[in-house]
Amino acid sequence: MAESIKLLKKDFASDPSTSKFKFFEYGEEKTGFALFYKGSYYVYKNQCQHLPVELDWVDNNFLEDEGSFIICATHGAIYEPTSGLCVSGPCKGSSLKSMSFTMTKSEIVVTL
């Protein structure tokens, strides 16, 4: 049975909002985040596609000021929330790594 992480939908207080979580991959601790954006949920690994750094400097702060794009705090790469595609910056054309998930009435269940 695959490991999973459960996030409560009620913890997404507004649209857009994010929830950061930790997981292990090949024995190494990593982070990911779920995004509630325009009424839908998306889940990505928390790693810029330009350099192997986390996107957020301030914990769980993944969106630029307008809340329209995911931004890498290290060098300003801009990603589309719905696809993870980098539309501006040094990794333009690359995409964030999405993570598999299912939803129940009250939870987002991320499959590891």
Secondary structure by P-SEA (a helix, b strand, c coil): cccbbbbbcccccccccccccccccccbbbbbbccccccbbbbbcccccccccccccccccccccccccccccccbbbbcccccccccccccccccbbbbbcccccbbbbcc
